[in-house]
């Protein structure tokens, strides 16, 4: 579970140090993707797999148009960066541009995900 608000900074290489309290939850891997309201969503990779399975079973093969559009939005922009030894991950330029991230940012816990 993710909670709390953390004021952080991207470094000159686009790296973000994940809050230390989130690192254990993300130890099996993480996915960062576009979210709503021009923020980024961060999920544990296992939870993202459950989202994928749920969408795959939400309707007939190929899904509804709305499901297909959401899958393109969510998975098409997704990245699974590997944290370095200091717990930093590179946030891909495309994602930084989408969220308007330059240097200062806020990471907010939102239950099953965190938002940047």
C-alpha positions as CSV (number, residue, x, y, z in Angstrom):
1,X,0.0,0.0,0.0
2,X,1.3,3.5,-0.9
3,X,0.5,6.5,1.3
4,X,2.0,9.8,2.2
5,X,3.2,12.9,0.3
6,X,6.9,13.2,-0.6
7,X,8.5,16.3,-2.2
8,X,11.3,15.1,-4.4
9,X,13.6,16.2,-7.2
10,X,14.6,14.8,-10.5
11,X,18.3,15.0,-11.1
12,X,19.9,16.2,-14.3
13,X,19.7,12.6,-15.8
14,X,15.9,12.4,-15.1
15,X,16.3,10.1,-12.1
16,X,13.9,10.1,-9.2
17,X,14.8,8.7,-5.8
18,X,11.8,6.6,-4.8
19,X,10.6,7.2,-1.2
20,X,12.3,4.6,1.0
21,X,9.0,3.4,2.4
22,X,7.9,2.4,-1.1
23,X,11.0,0.4,-2.0
24,X,10.1,-2.8,-0.3
25,X,6.6,-2.8,-2.0
26,X,8.5,-2.3,-5.4
27,X,11.2,-4.9,-4.8
28,X,9.8,-7.3,-7.4
29,X,9.8,-4.5,-10.0
30,X,7.7,-1.4,-10.9
31,X,5.9,0.1,-13.8
32,X,5.6,3.8,-14.5
33,X,3.0,4.9,-16.9
34,X,0.8,7.8,-17.9
35,X,-2.1,8.5,-15.5
36,X,-5.0,10.8,-15.4
37,X,-4.8,14.6,-14.9
38,X,-1.3,14.6,-16.6
39,X,0.4,12.8,-13.7
40,X,2.3,9.5,-13.8
41,X,1.2,6.3,-12.0
42,X,3.6,3.9,-10.5
43,X,2.6,0.4,-9.8
44,X,4.3,-2.7,-8.5
45,X,4.8,-5.0,-11.5
46,X,2.6,-7.7,-9.9
47,X,-0.3,-5.3,-9.5
48,X,0.1,-4.2,-13.1
49,X,-0.1,-7.8,-14.2
50,X,-3.4,-8.1,-12.3
51,X,-4.7,-5.0,-14.1
52,X,-3.7,-6.5,-17.5
53,X,-5.5,-9.8,-16.6
54,X,-8.6,-8.0,-15.5
55,X,-8.7,-6.0,-18.7
56,X,-8.1,-9.1,-20.8
57,X,-11.2,-10.8,-19.2
58,X,-13.4,-7.7,-19.2
59,X,-15.1,-8.6,-22.4
60,X,-14.9,-10.6,-25.6
61,X,-11.6,-11.1,-27.4
62,X,-10.3,-7.7,-28.5
63,X,-12.5,-6.0,-25.8
64,X,-14.7,-3.0,-26.3
65,X,-13.5,0.1,-27.9
66,X,-13.2,1.8,-24.5
67,X,-11.1,-1.1,-23.2
68,X,-8.8,-1.1,-26.2
69,X,-8.3,2.7,-25.9
70,X,-7.5,2.4,-22.2
71,X,-5.1,-0.4,-22.8
72,X,-3.3,1.6,-25.5
73,X,-3.1,4.6,-23.1
74,X,-1.9,2.6,-20.1
75,X,0.4,0.0,-21.6
76,X,1.6,2.0,-24.6
77,X,3.3,4.5,-22.4
78,X,4.4,2.1,-19.7
79,X,8.0,1.6,-18.7
80,X,9.5,-0.7,-16.1
81,X,12.7,1.0,-14.9
82,X,15.1,-0.9,-12.7
83,X,16.0,1.1,-9.5
84,X,19.8,1.6,-8.9
85,X,21.5,0.9,-5.6
86,X,20.4,4.3,-4.3
87,X,16.7,3.5,-5.1
88,X,16.6,5.9,-8.1
89,X,14.8,5.2,-11.3
90,X,15.1,7.0,-14.6
91,X,11.8,8.5,-15.6
92,X,11.7,8.4,-19.4
93,X,11.6,11.7,-21.2
94,X,8.3,11.0,-22.9
95,X,6.7,10.5,-19.4
96,X,8.4,13.6,-18.0
97,X,7.1,15.6,-20.8
98,X,3.5,14.3,-20.4
99,X,3.5,15.2,-16.7
100,X,5.4,18.4,-17.1
101,X,8.2,17.3,-14.8
102,X,11.4,19.3,-14.9
103,X,13.0,19.2,-11.5
104,X,10.8,19.5,-8.4
105,X,8.0,17.0,-8.2
106,X,5.7,15.4,-5.6
107,X,5.0,11.7,-5.1
108,X,1.7,10.9,-3.5
109,X,0.7,7.5,-2.3
110,X,-2.7,6.5,-3.6
111,X,-3.4,3.0,-2.1
112,X,-2.4,0.5,-4.8
113,X,-0.2,3.0,-6.7
114,X,1.7,6.1,-6.3
115,X,1.4,9.2,-8.4
116,X,4.1,11.6,-9.6
